[in-house]
């Protein structure tokens, strides 16, 4: 089951479960649409995989299958990726 991480790893923008702006790779690294496109060129700085829109979990399912509350913030990885 997807973790639905709560924020962008680059800019720390909040990405709630219902957000259409969340992008993930196959390892669930999570970025906002702006960072994914503008800073990262559509590729994850951690694994090199493509970043795609994260599916949204139906709100009725969030009670029994809550999103993650663990924030991952690694702006240094995004800066290196943007420079390359």
Secondary structure as UniProt FT lines:
FT   TURN            9..11
FT   TURN            17..18
FT   STRAND          22..24
FT   TURN            26..27
FT   STRAND          30..32
FT   HELIX           33..34
FT   HELIX           35..39
FT   TURN            40..42
FT   TURN            45..47
FT   STRAND          52..53
FT   HELIX           59..61
FT   TURN            62..64
FT   HELIX           75..83
//
